Amino acid sequence: MAHSERFILHADMDAFFASVEQRDRPELRGRPVIVGGTSGRGVVSAASYEARTFGVRSAMPAFRARELCPEGVFLPPDLARYAAVSAQVRAVFEELTPLVEPLALDEAFLDVSGSVRLLGGPLDLARRLKRRVREETDLVVSCGVAPNKLVAKLACTLGKPDGLLVVPPEAVRWLLDPLPVRRLWGVGPVLEERLVAAGFTTFRELAEAPIARLANVVGDRAPVLARLARGEDERPVVNDRAPRSIGEEATFERDVVERAVLASALTAHAEAVARRLRRAGLVARTVTLRVKLARVQQRRRGRADPGGGEPVRPLLARSRTLPAPTDDGAALREVALALWDDAAIREPVRLIGVAASQLEPRAAEQLELFARRAAGRANSGAEADEAAARRERSRRLGPALDAIQARWGAGAIRRAVDAPAKVTPSGRSKRGE
């Protein structure tokens, strides 16, 4: 084995949320367990393999899951419990290598290039990881080992459940060539339709296509897609990845048109985003409003979406960049409301959300903030002083709210709103919570 050989392991817990529920509640073992989707407007966070035999899958709308699996056991997600188990799994990963890149609570990439010599090779290492996860958590993890991230993830997915697949460099094309293009990173349902219509149905056809012909379909992305289809992926495993954005969104229990109700939801989302920014030690320069309309938008269905009957609704996004970055919920709310008013949407809304991006460490923001205050006093006198004082009070309020909620719970205190909104939370794990 050459010293330069690279081994990337992709580990993915099998039906993680549902498996934790079945482990902790023996009466659920062997039954179709569906985590999430406990309200009519919710979505499925995870489905046990018993539920998957009925066609239930994660991210599916709750109403569709109930149609497919009326006998399913629907449970609300318990993210705190899942996070605790995830920490146990992460500790097992770090027994093998410090180079761990979490993708979610239930999956991660591990660069085990430096560990395989000590542990008998990639197959023995992956077997050891599966055994240790089972010993520590009584849960099952699937593993794929390959020369890079792309192939390792595909190997892991293809081996599920309870899978273990090692792909040496000479077998990469053997594994990838027959796969449908929909399995390639970056190819969603719409792009799949375009590729299939142009005659590209498999990885091999993408890998061997003349770039000019492929560019007629995907434009500048042609060289990247062709390289990935050949199994060429040089991205490193990066532990403790910095987030690109932090967002909150939720679905209303009924379609909403009233501004007061929408403003209530935007207030809650802005405060949650601000709290997560503060916990991560970050500030944001750009605020984005996301709105999903209630009306159904028809689209032509491709092979990856074969007549499931799930409605597709328009999703709108509007963004604004701030003159100075912030982690203040009131400031985020003000911008989100302004974006809503500017959008002038007059039809019912199903989902609304707020996201913060262009993130940077908080320390850099503090110097800039005080510089602005000093300039304001010099240029506008008492008016600037009062504006600066308001900003300072609002900035101090956030950490105070955090401390109260940390001690007494998330519902202990919140900003007053005219019409509290009833929403269905996403149930996803989130950075900073």
Buried (B, 14 or more C-beta within 10 A) or exposed (E): EEEEEBBBBBBBBBBBBBBBBBBEEEEBEEBBBBBBBBBEBBBBBBBBBBBBEBBBBBEBBBBBBBEBBEEBBBBBBBBEEBEEBBEEBEEBBEEBBEBBBBBEBBBBBBBBBEBBEEBEBBBEBBBBBBEBBBEBBEBBBBBBBBBBBBBBBBBBBBBBEEBBBBBEEEBBBEBBBEBBBBBBEEBEBEBBBBBBEBEBBBBBBBBEBEEEEBBEBBEEBBEEBBBBBBBBBEEEBEBEEEBEBBBBBBBBBEBBEEBEBBBBBBBBBBBBBBBBBBBBEBBBBBBBBBBBBBEEEEEEBBEBBEEEEEEEEEEEEBBBEBEEBBBBBBBBBBBBBBBBEEEEBEEBBBBBBBBBBBBEEBEEBEEEBEEBBEEBBEEEEEEBEEBBEEBEEBBEBBEEBBEEBEEEEEEEEBBEBEEBBBBBBBBBBBBBB
